[in-house]
Amino acid sequence: MTDVDPCAELARWLRGARNVVVLTGAGMSAESGIPTFREAHAGLWSRFDPQELASPAAWRRDKALVWGWYAWRMAKVRGAQPHAGHRALAGLGHARSGLTLVTQNVDDLHERAGSEDAVHLHGSLFASRCFACARPAGNVALPPDAADSPSLRLEPPACTHCGGSIRPGVVWFGEALPQDAWERASQAARECEVLIAVGTSGVVQPAASLPASAKARGAKVAEINPVATDVSNVMDLVWRAPAGEALPLLVAALGKPEVSTQPC
Ligand code: OAD
């Protein structure tokens, strides 16, 4: 594929497709200033042990440590803005029916960019609920300095119904994905003609199985990511570029006539 312009090729695929899946991961939000999980130096999982912060066992061991870490992440997301790539995807979703946006991200940047129906496989930072009775907790207040330190310890608020502790609304390691979200995502992957994976390392299952599942049923699969990933070998096309650059170029290319020889 070395001679193929990935932007023009992907635009050509999209023009010929009715059903499209875009699967996003942490790299989608990197240019908004939200750290990813697995990059060598900056990734959250190179600085923190997921088992210490993102599992039911960690919560039972030390709720204040876990809630403080999620409060930091919530505050960072609240202070962040969607970038041109998020907006391009939202525009694409409005311009064509048959696009399913599936995200592993627990932020709300797709929604704030205008995507109305993103499928959140790993839950949402802003859907806190009671650990004991599972009732939703609504919008939780954060201390003004929550964005300053990932090591802030913070007691979680108490549930107004049962007094249990409020936990973040994300999927932790060892927990099942929300069933409706997984069913929608896996069905969309089975039925699409094109799947584009953007900013995901392809390491965490079952989300990482979606590109191969789409491909097994005849879809073309592409990756937008500055570096190679665990799912690059499945891809029919790789576009080594950041999401905030590639996605606006792709949308612009879709607006051009197919015969255009201009580089996009
Ligand atoms: P990772 O942190 O594993 O991977 C992020 C990917 O984004 C890497 O492949 C980077 O190369 C790429 N990347 C970085 N900057 C980018 C940019 N500007 N544009 C495009 N790509 C870029 O994140 P995920 O694959 O999302 O789960 O991780 C999956 C899950 O693992 C997360 O949802 C989270 C984590 O543990 C839970 O917390 C349950």
py3Dmol code that shows the C-alpha trace and the ligand (Angstrom):
import py3Dmol

protein = """\
ATOM      1  CA  MET A   1       0.000   0.000   0.000  1.00  0.00           C
ATOM      2  CA  THR A   2       3.041   2.300  -0.001  1.00  0.00           C
ATOM      3  CA  ASP A   3       2.058   4.212  -3.151  1.00  0.00           C
ATOM      4  CA  VAL A   4      -1.510   4.780  -2.102  1.00  0.00           C
ATOM      5  CA  ASP A   5      -2.541   8.122  -0.666  1.00  0.00           C
ATOM      6  CA  PRO A   6      -4.352   6.889   2.471  1.00  0.00           C
ATOM      7  CA  CYS A   7      -6.624   9.915   2.609  1.00  0.00           C
ATOM      8  CA  ALA A   8      -7.818   9.607  -0.985  1.00  0.00           C
ATOM      9  CA  GLU A   9      -8.159   5.822  -0.676  1.00  0.00           C
ATOM     10  CA  LEU A  10     -10.180   6.002   2.534  1.00  0.00           C
ATOM     11  CA  ALA A  11     -12.421   8.680   1.022  1.00  0.00           C
ATOM     12  CA  ARG A  12     -12.984   6.373  -1.956  1.00  0.00           C
ATOM     13  CA  TRP A  13     -13.973   3.503   0.356  1.00  0.00           C
ATOM     14  CA  LEU A  14     -16.370   5.731   2.263  1.00  0.00           C
ATOM     15  CA  ARG A  15     -18.062   6.949  -0.893  1.00  0.00           C
ATOM     16  CA  GLY A  16     -18.825   3.349  -1.789  1.00  0.00           C
ATOM     17  CA  ALA A  17     -20.002   2.253   1.669  1.00  0.00           C
ATOM     18  CA  ARG A  18     -23.440   2.332   3.242  1.00  0.00           C
ATOM     19  CA  ASN A  19     -22.500   1.223   6.746  1.00  0.00           C
ATOM     20  CA  VAL A  20     -19.366   2.498   8.423  1.00  0.00           C
ATOM     21  CA  VAL A  21     -17.940   2.018  11.910  1.00  0.00           C
ATOM     22  CA  VAL A  22     -15.439   4.409  13.457  1.00  0.00           C
ATOM     23  CA  LEU A  23     -13.795   2.936  16.564  1.00  0.00           C
ATOM     24  CA  THR A  24     -11.943   5.478  18.678  1.00  0.00           C
ATOM     25  CA  GLY A  25      -9.500   5.096  21.549  1.00  0.00           C
ATOM     26  CA  ALA A  26      -7.503   7.307  23.871  1.00  0.00           C
ATOM     27  CA  GLY A  27      -5.383   8.709  21.023  1.00  0.00           C
ATOM     28  CA  MET A  28      -8.523  10.416  19.736  1.00  0.00           C
ATOM     29  CA  SER A  29      -8.464  12.712  22.760  1.00  0.00           C
ATOM     30  CA  ALA A  30      -4.678  13.131  22.993  1.00  0.00           C
ATOM     31  CA  GLU A  31      -4.668  16.378  21.034  1.00  0.00           C
ATOM     32  CA  SER A  32      -7.257  17.743  23.476  1.00  0.00           C
ATOM     33  CA  GLY A  33      -4.684  17.248  26.254  1.00  0.00           C
ATOM     34  CA  ILE A  34      -6.125  14.032  27.731  1.00  0.00           C
ATOM     35  CA  PRO A  35      -3.336  11.517  28.423  1.00  0.00           C
ATOM     36  CA  THR A  36      -3.494   8.117  26.699  1.00  0.00           C
ATOM     37  CA  PHE A  37      -2.906   4.872  28.603  1.00  0.00           C
ATOM     38  CA  ARG A  38      -0.004   3.044  26.954  1.00  0.00           C
ATOM     39  CA  GLU A  39       2.442   5.458  25.369  1.00  0.00           C
ATOM     40  CA  ALA A  40       6.014   4.871  26.472  1.00  0.00           C
ATOM     41  CA  HIS A  41       6.562   7.944  28.646  1.00  0.00           C
ATOM     42  CA  ALA A  42       3.347   9.925  28.812  1.00  0.00           C
ATOM     43  CA  GLY A  43       0.873   7.016  29.024  1.00  0.00           C
ATOM     44  CA  LEU A  44      -1.119   6.718  32.229  1.00  0.00           C
ATOM     45  CA  TRP A  45      -0.372   3.007  32.577  1.00  0.00           C
ATOM     46  CA  SER A  46       3.377   3.707  32.468  1.00  0.00           C
ATOM     47  CA  ARG A  47       2.940   5.967  35.510  1.00  0.00           C
ATOM     48  CA  PHE A  48       0.209   4.094  37.386  1.00  0.00           C
ATOM     49  CA  ASP A  49      -0.712   0.462  37.860  1.00  0.00           C
ATOM     50  CA  PRO A  50      -4.205  -0.176  36.462  1.00  0.00           C
ATOM     51  CA  GLN A  51      -4.795  -2.802  39.120  1.00  0.00           C
ATOM     52  CA  GLU A  52      -4.193  -0.114  41.776  1.00  0.00           C
ATOM     53  CA  LEU A  53      -6.678   2.315  40.277  1.00  0.00           C
ATOM     54  CA  ALA A  54      -9.067   0.743  37.795  1.00  0.00           C
ATOM     55  CA  SER A  55     -10.462  -2.413  39.327  1.00  0.00           C
ATOM     56  CA  PRO A  56     -13.136  -3.332  41.877  1.00  0.00           C
ATOM     57  CA  ALA A  57     -10.365  -4.738  44.109  1.00  0.00           C
ATOM     58  CA  ALA A  58      -8.566  -1.369  44.072  1.00  0.00           C
ATOM     59  CA  TRP A  59     -11.815   0.328  45.061  1.00  0.00           C
ATOM     60  CA  ARG A  60     -12.404  -2.011  47.957  1.00  0.00           C
ATOM     61  CA  ARG A  61      -8.790  -1.534  49.082  1.00  0.00           C
ATOM     62  CA  ASP A  62      -8.623   2.260  48.929  1.00  0.00           C
ATOM     63  CA  LYS A  63     -11.654   4.215  47.680  1.00  0.00           C
ATOM     64  CA  ALA A  64     -10.114   7.637  48.353  1.00  0.00           C
ATOM     65  CA  LEU A  65      -7.102   6.837  46.164  1.00  0.00           C
ATOM     66  CA  VAL A  66      -9.303   5.639  43.305  1.00  0.00           C
ATOM     67  CA  TRP A  67     -11.912   8.414  43.562  1.00  0.00           C
ATOM     68  CA  GLY A  68      -9.152  11.059  43.750  1.00  0.00           C
ATOM     69  CA  TRP A  69      -7.609   9.700  40.557  1.00  0.00           C
ATOM     70  CA  TYR A  70     -10.926   9.720  38.725  1.00  0.00           C
ATOM     71  CA  ALA A  71     -11.734  13.198  40.080  1.00  0.00           C
ATOM     72  CA  TRP A  72      -8.440  14.353  38.521  1.00  0.00           C
ATOM     73  CA  ARG A  73      -9.404  12.777  35.204  1.00  0.00           C
ATOM     74  CA  MET A  74     -12.939  14.244  35.343  1.00  0.00           C
ATOM     75  CA  ALA A  75     -11.517  17.692  36.029  1.00  0.00           C
ATOM     76  CA  LYS A  76      -9.029  17.362  33.166  1.00  0.00           C
ATOM     77  CA  VAL A  77     -11.798  16.402  30.763  1.00  0.00           C
ATOM     78  CA  ARG A  78     -14.062  19.221  31.984  1.00  0.00           C
ATOM     79  CA  GLY A  79     -11.225  21.649  31.250  1.00  0.00           C
ATOM     80  CA  ALA A  80     -10.501  20.171  27.796  1.00  0.00           C
ATOM     81  CA  GLN A  81     -12.077  21.025  24.451  1.00  0.00           C
ATOM     82  CA  PRO A  82     -12.847  18.778  21.479  1.00  0.00           C
ATOM     83  CA  HIS A  83     -10.456  19.275  18.565  1.00  0.00           C
ATOM     84  CA  ALA A  84     -10.915  19.433  14.802  1.00  0.00           C
ATOM     85  CA  GLY A  85     -10.866  15.613  14.541  1.00  0.00           C
ATOM     86  CA  HIS A  86     -13.800  15.243  16.960  1.00  0.00           C
ATOM     87  CA  ARG A  87     -15.688  17.901  14.983  1.00  0.00           C
ATOM     88  CA  ALA A  88     -14.901  16.231  11.669  1.00  0.00           C
ATOM     89  CA  LEU A  89     -16.330  12.935  12.929  1.00  0.00           C
ATOM     90  CA  ALA A  90     -19.452  14.679  14.214  1.00  0.00           C
ATOM     91  CA  GLY A  91     -19.886  16.337  10.806  1.00  0.00           C
ATOM     92  CA  LEU A  92     -19.456  12.981   9.089  1.00  0.00           C
ATOM     93  CA  GLY A  93     -22.105  11.450  11.352  1.00  0.00           C
ATOM     94  CA  HIS A  94     -24.561  14.200  10.419  1.00  0.00           C
ATOM     95  CA  ALA A  95     -23.760  14.074   6.719  1.00  0.00           C
ATOM     96  CA  ARG A  96     -24.418  10.364   6.258  1.00  0.00           C
ATOM     97  CA  SER A  97     -26.721   7.773   7.788  1.00  0.00           C
ATOM     98  CA  GLY A  98     -25.178   4.418   8.589  1.00  0.00           C
ATOM     99  CA  LEU A  99     -22.187   5.687  10.560  1.00  0.00           C
ATOM    100  CA  THR A 100     -21.768   4.098  13.984  1.00  0.00           C
ATOM    101  CA  LEU A 101     -19.272   5.821  16.254  1.00  0.00           C
ATOM    102  CA  VAL A 102     -17.935   3.391  18.856  1.00  0.00           C
ATOM    103  CA  THR A 103     -15.566   4.704  21.491  1.00  0.00           C
ATOM    104  CA  GLN A 104     -13.483   3.222  24.267  1.00  0.00           C
ATOM    105  CA  ASN A 105     -13.110   6.698  25.699  1.00  0.00           C
ATOM    106  CA  VAL A 106     -14.815   7.645  28.939  1.00  0.00           C
ATOM    107  CA  ASP A 107     -14.676  11.373  28.189  1.00  0.00           C
ATOM    108  CA  ASP A 108     -17.501  13.362  26.569  1.00  0.00           C
ATOM    109  CA  LEU A 109     -15.493  15.071  23.817  1.00  0.00           C
ATOM    110  CA  HIS A 110     -17.340  13.317  20.979  1.00  0.00           C
ATOM    111  CA  GLU A 111     -20.648  14.553  22.398  1.00  0.00           C
ATOM    112  CA  ARG A 112     -19.365  18.075  22.943  1.00  0.00           C
ATOM    113  CA  ALA A 113     -18.159  18.141  19.335  1.00  0.00           C
ATOM    114  CA  GLY A 114     -21.709  17.296  18.199  1.00  0.00           C
ATOM    115  CA  SER A 115     -21.777  13.469  17.906  1.00  0.00           C
ATOM    116  CA  GLU A 116     -25.162  12.528  19.312  1.00  0.00           C
ATOM    117  CA  ASP A 117     -25.086   8.772  19.494  1.00  0.00           C
ATOM    118  CA  ALA A 118     -21.581   7.541  20.321  1.00  0.00           C
ATOM    119  CA  VAL A 119     -21.534   3.988  21.687  1.00  0.00           C
ATOM    120  CA  HIS A 120     -19.449   4.084  24.883  1.00  0.00           C
ATOM    121  CA  LEU A 121     -17.951   0.632  25.362  1.00  0.00           C
ATOM    122  CA  HIS A 122     -16.125   1.518  28.572  1.00  0.00           C
ATOM    123  CA  GLY A 123     -18.789   3.716  30.172  1.00  0.00           C
ATOM    124  CA  SER A 124     -18.466   7.384  31.042  1.00  0.00           C
ATOM    125  CA  LEU A 125     -16.561   9.389  33.625  1.00  0.00           C
ATOM    126  CA  PHE A 126     -19.734  11.419  34.079  1.00  0.00           C
ATOM    127  CA  ALA A 127     -22.166   8.589  34.756  1.00  0.00           C
ATOM    128  CA  SER A 128     -21.173   8.062  38.386  1.00  0.00           C
ATOM    129  CA  ARG A 129     -23.324   5.632  40.299  1.00  0.00           C
ATOM    130  CA  CYS A 130     -23.560   4.044  43.721  1.00  0.00           C
ATOM    131  CA  PHE A 131     -21.189   1.111  44.187  1.00  0.00           C
ATOM    132  CA  ALA A 132     -23.764  -0.561  46.459  1.00  0.00           C
ATOM    133  CA  CYS A 133     -27.204   0.082  44.912  1.00  0.00           C
ATOM    134  CA  ALA A 134     -26.117   1.189  41.373  1.00  0.00           C
ATOM    135  CA  ARG A 135     -28.441   4.232  41.342  1.00  0.00           C
ATOM    136  CA  PRO A 136     -27.096   7.069  39.158  1.00  0.00           C
ATOM    137  CA  ALA A 137     -25.475   9.872  41.129  1.00  0.00           C
ATOM    138  CA  GLY A 138     -25.959  12.754  38.674  1.00  0.00           C
ATOM    139  CA  ASN A 139     -23.359  15.446  38.317  1.00  0.00           C
ATOM    140  CA  VAL A 140     -20.859  15.131  41.166  1.00  0.00           C
ATOM    141  CA  ALA A 141     -19.121  18.212  42.546  1.00  0.00           C
ATOM    142  CA  LEU A 142     -15.336  18.273  42.293  1.00  0.00           C
ATOM    143  CA  PRO A 143     -12.942  20.264  44.473  1.00  0.00           C
ATOM    144  CA  PRO A 144     -11.458  23.308  42.678  1.00  0.00           C
ATOM    145  CA  ASP A 145      -7.940  21.804  42.766  1.00  0.00           C
ATOM    146  CA  ALA A 146      -9.011  18.390  41.371  1.00  0.00           C
ATOM    147  CA  ALA A 147      -7.275  18.977  38.037  1.00  0.00           C
ATOM    148  CA  ASP A 148      -3.929  19.739  39.695  1.00  0.00           C
ATOM    149  CA  SER A 149      -2.738  16.321  40.826  1.00  0.00           C
ATOM    150  CA  PRO A 150      -3.429  12.709  39.857  1.00  0.00           C
ATOM    151  CA  SER A 151      -2.373  11.712  43.370  1.00  0.00           C
ATOM    152  CA  LEU A 152      -5.077  13.666  45.161  1.00  0.00           C
ATOM    153  CA  ARG A 153      -6.871  11.496  47.695  1.00  0.00           C
ATOM    154  CA  LEU A 154     -10.562  12.202  47.949  1.00  0.00           C
ATOM    155  CA  GLU A 155     -13.401  10.499  49.795  1.00  0.00           C
ATOM    156  CA  PRO A 156     -16.152   9.609  47.322  1.00  0.00           C
ATOM    157  CA  PRO A 157     -19.552  11.225  47.922  1.00  0.00           C
ATOM    158  CA  ALA A 158     -22.267   9.166  49.643  1.00  0.00           C
ATOM    159  CA  CYS A 159     -25.308   7.878  47.768  1.00  0.00           C
ATOM    160  CA  THR A 160     -28.394   9.912  48.734  1.00  0.00           C
ATOM    161  CA  HIS A 161     -30.545   6.736  48.610  1.00  0.00           C
ATOM    162  CA  CYS A 162     -28.563   4.113  50.512  1.00  0.00           C
ATOM    163  CA  GLY A 163     -25.462   5.871  51.872  1.00  0.00           C
ATOM    164  CA  GLY A 164     -23.125   3.691  49.798  1.00  0.00           C
ATOM    165  CA  SER A 165     -20.089   5.168  48.070  1.00  0.00           C
ATOM    166  CA  ILE A 166     -20.374   6.803  44.649  1.00  0.00           C
ATOM    167  CA  ARG A 167     -18.053   5.240  42.073  1.00  0.00           C
ATOM    168  CA  PRO A 168     -17.089   6.398  38.577  1.00  0.00           C
ATOM    169  CA  GLY A 169     -19.321   5.149  35.757  1.00  0.00           C
ATOM    170  CA  VAL A 170     -16.494   3.506  33.854  1.00  0.00           C
ATOM    171  CA  VAL A 171     -15.791  -0.152  33.131  1.00  0.00           C
ATOM    172  CA  TRP A 172     -12.983  -1.401  35.315  1.00  0.00           C
ATOM    173  CA  PHE A 173     -10.639  -4.290  34.608  1.00  0.00           C
ATOM    174  CA  GLY A 174     -12.465  -7.500  35.413  1.00  0.00           C
ATOM    175  CA  GLU A 175     -15.908  -5.966  34.814  1.00  0.00           C
ATOM    176  CA  ALA A 176     -18.254  -6.698  31.916  1.00  0.00           C
ATOM    177  CA  LEU A 177     -18.920  -4.115  29.232  1.00  0.00           C
ATOM    178  CA  PRO A 178     -22.414  -2.562  29.191  1.00  0.00           C
ATOM    179  CA  GLN A 179     -24.331  -5.241  27.292  1.00  0.00           C
ATOM    180  CA  ASP A 180     -26.382  -2.901  25.069  1.00  0.00           C
ATOM    181  CA  ALA A 181     -23.261  -0.969  24.021  1.00  0.00           C
ATOM    182  CA  TRP A 182     -21.356  -4.155  23.190  1.00  0.00           C
ATOM    183  CA  GLU A 183     -24.288  -5.584  21.226  1.00  0.00           C
ATOM    184  CA  ARG A 184     -24.633  -2.396  19.178  1.00  0.00           C
ATOM    185  CA  ALA A 185     -20.896  -2.198  18.511  1.00  0.00           C
ATOM    186  CA  SER A 186     -20.432  -5.834  17.575  1.00  0.00           C
ATOM    187  CA  GLN A 187     -23.511  -5.851  15.338  1.00  0.00           C
ATOM    188  CA  ALA A 188     -22.379  -2.637  13.605  1.00  0.00           C
ATOM    189  CA  ALA A 189     -18.923  -4.175  13.049  1.00  0.00           C
ATOM    190  CA  ARG A 190     -20.487  -7.298  11.555  1.00  0.00           C
ATOM    191  CA  GLU A 191     -22.674  -5.256   9.195  1.00  0.00           C
ATOM    192  CA  CYS A 192     -20.317  -2.501   8.056  1.00  0.00           C
ATOM    193  CA  GLU A 193     -18.452  -2.237   4.784  1.00  0.00           C
ATOM    194  CA  VAL A 194     -15.720  -0.014   6.233  1.00  0.00           C
ATOM    195  CA  LEU A 195     -14.285   0.171   9.756  1.00  0.00           C
ATOM    196  CA  ILE A 196     -11.791   2.870  10.760  1.00  0.00           C
ATOM    197  CA  ALA A 197      -9.868   2.467  14.034  1.00  0.00           C
ATOM    198  CA  VAL A 198      -8.605   5.823  15.310  1.00  0.00           C
ATOM    199  CA  GLY A 199      -6.140   6.265  18.174  1.00  0.00           C
ATOM    200  CA  THR A 200      -6.382   2.860  19.768  1.00  0.00           C
ATOM    201  CA  SER A 201      -3.520   0.500  20.614  1.00  0.00           C
ATOM    202  CA  GLY A 202      -5.800  -2.498  19.977  1.00  0.00           C
ATOM    203  CA  VAL A 203      -4.724  -4.151  23.191  1.00  0.00           C
ATOM    204  CA  VAL A 204      -7.874  -4.226  25.298  1.00  0.00           C
ATOM    205  CA  GLN A 205     -10.498  -6.861  24.516  1.00  0.00           C
ATOM    206  CA  PRO A 206     -13.201  -7.184  23.438  1.00  0.00           C
ATOM    207  CA  ALA A 207     -13.002  -3.772  21.708  1.00  0.00           C
ATOM    208  CA  ALA A 208      -9.772  -4.800  19.976  1.00  0.00           C
ATOM    209  CA  SER A 209     -11.594  -7.667  18.245  1.00  0.00           C
ATOM    210  CA  LEU A 210     -13.938  -5.351  16.299  1.00  0.00           C
ATOM    211  CA  PRO A 211     -11.621  -4.652  13.314  1.00  0.00           C
ATOM    212  CA  ALA A 212     -10.961  -8.383  12.774  1.00  0.00           C
ATOM    213  CA  SER A 213     -14.646  -9.155  13.186  1.00  0.00           C
ATOM    214  CA  ALA A 214     -15.562  -6.561  10.524  1.00  0.00           C
ATOM    215  CA  LYS A 215     -12.851  -7.820   8.204  1.00  0.00           C
ATOM    216  CA  ALA A 216     -13.951 -11.449   8.601  1.00  0.00           C
ATOM    217  CA  ARG A 217     -17.331 -10.428   7.165  1.00  0.00           C
ATOM    218  CA  GLY A 218     -15.834  -8.676   4.173  1.00  0.00           C
ATOM    219  CA  ALA A 219     -15.381  -5.096   5.414  1.00  0.00           C
ATOM    220  CA  LYS A 220     -12.328  -3.037   4.568  1.00  0.00           C
ATOM    221  CA  VAL A 221     -10.490  -1.935   7.692  1.00  0.00           C
ATOM    222  CA  ALA A 222      -8.216   1.055   8.203  1.00  0.00           C
ATOM    223  CA  GLU A 223      -6.207   2.527  11.042  1.00  0.00           C
ATOM    224  CA  ILE A 224      -5.431   6.170  11.773  1.00  0.00           C
ATOM    225  CA  ASN A 225      -2.600   6.279  14.293  1.00  0.00           C
ATOM    226  CA  PRO A 226       0.882   7.862  14.278  1.00  0.00           C
ATOM    227  CA  VAL A 227       2.454   4.492  15.199  1.00  0.00           C
ATOM    228  CA  ALA A 228       1.913   0.780  14.595  1.00  0.00           C
ATOM    229  CA  THR A 229      -0.442  -1.052  16.943  1.00  0.00           C
ATOM    230  CA  ASP A 230      -1.414  -4.586  17.937  1.00  0.00           C
ATOM    231  CA  VAL A 231      -4.135  -4.527  15.254  1.00  0.00           C
ATOM    232  CA  SER A 232      -2.080  -2.974  12.421  1.00  0.00           C
ATOM    233  CA  ASN A 233      -1.567  -6.415  10.877  1.00  0.00           C
ATOM    234  CA  VAL A 234      -5.341  -6.770  10.372  1.00  0.00           C
ATOM    235  CA  MET A 235      -5.566  -3.498   8.471  1.00  0.00           C
ATOM    236  CA  ASP A 236      -6.051  -3.102   4.728  1.00  0.00           C
ATOM    237  CA  LEU A 237      -4.816   0.473   5.019  1.00  0.00           C
ATOM    238  CA  VAL A 238      -2.808   2.369   7.615  1.00  0.00           C
ATOM    239  CA  TRP A 239      -2.629   6.150   7.827  1.00  0.00           C
ATOM    240  CA  ARG A 240       0.242   7.258  10.051  1.00  0.00           C
ATOM    241  CA  ALA A 241      -1.075  10.618  11.220  1.00  0.00           C
ATOM    242  CA  PRO A 242      -2.664  12.160  14.297  1.00  0.00           C
ATOM    243  CA  ALA A 243      -6.463  12.110  14.477  1.00  0.00           C
ATOM    244  CA  GLY A 244      -6.751  15.893  14.640  1.00  0.00           C
ATOM    245  CA  GLU A 245      -4.946  16.158  11.319  1.00  0.00           C
ATOM    246  CA  ALA A 246      -6.232  13.119   9.429  1.00  0.00           C
ATOM    247  CA  LEU A 247      -9.966  13.282  10.134  1.00  0.00           C
ATOM    248  CA  PRO A 248     -10.499  16.876   8.911  1.00  0.00           C
ATOM    249  CA  LEU A 249      -8.469  15.995   5.779  1.00  0.00           C
ATOM    250  CA  LEU A 250     -10.634  12.939   5.227  1.00  0.00           C
ATOM    251  CA  VAL A 251     -13.863  14.931   5.523  1.00  0.00           C
ATOM    252  CA  ALA A 252     -12.490  17.596   3.191  1.00  0.00           C
ATOM    253  CA  ALA A 253     -11.510  14.874   0.687  1.00  0.00           C
ATOM    254  CA  LEU A 254     -15.040  13.471   0.786  1.00  0.00           C
ATOM    255  CA  GLY A 255     -16.303  16.844  -0.329  1.00  0.00           C
ATOM    256  CA  LYS A 256     -14.061  16.788  -3.403  1.00  0.00           C
ATOM    257  CA  PRO A 257     -14.897  15.024  -6.656  1.00  0.00           C
ATOM    258  CA  GLU A 258     -13.481  11.492  -6.756  1.00  0.00           C
ATOM    259  CA  VAL A 259     -11.436  12.154  -9.886  1.00  0.00           C
ATOM    260  CA  SER A 260      -9.473  14.901  -8.150  1.00  0.00           C
ATOM    261  CA  THR A 261      -5.735  14.382  -8.376  1.00  0.00           C
ATOM    262  CA  GLN A 262      -5.005  16.958  -5.710  1.00  0.00           C
ATOM    263  CA  PRO A 263      -3.198  15.522  -2.694  1.00  0.00           C
ATOM    264  CA  CYS A 264      -5.562  15.720   0.280  1.00  0.00           C
TER     265      CYS A 264
END
"""
ligand_1 = """\
39
OAD
P -4.016 3.332 24.519
O -3.423 4.330 25.432
O -3.726 1.901 24.765
O -3.583 3.656 23.018
C -3.628 4.959 22.529
C -3.235 4.918 21.073
O -3.417 6.225 20.542
C -1.790 4.535 20.796
O -1.757 3.526 19.803
C -1.153 5.822 20.289
O -0.145 5.587 19.300
C -2.344 6.501 19.674
N -2.229 7.966 19.564
C -1.552 8.835 20.341
N -1.735 10.093 19.943
C -2.575 10.032 18.871
C -3.156 10.998 18.023
N -2.931 12.321 18.187
N -3.968 10.584 17.033
C -4.215 9.248 16.846
N -3.694 8.289 17.639
C -2.889 8.664 18.633
O -5.596 3.610 24.497
P -6.790 2.668 24.079
O -6.460 1.813 22.927
O -7.988 3.538 24.002
O -9.748 1.012 29.356
O -6.922 1.763 25.355
C -8.013 0.920 25.486
C -8.439 0.873 26.918
O -7.317 0.614 27.749
C -8.963 2.180 27.471
O -10.309 2.408 27.119
C -8.789 1.977 28.922
C -7.395 1.421 28.942
O -7.062 0.666 30.017
C -10.249 1.089 30.594
O -9.941 1.952 31.376
C -11.226 -0.009 30.869
"""
view = py3Dmol.view(width=600, height=400)
view.addModel(protein, "pdb")
view.setStyle({"model": 0}, {"cartoon": {"style": "trace"}})
view.addModel(ligand_1, "xyz")
view.setStyle({"model": 1}, {"stick": {}})
view.zoomTo()
view.show()
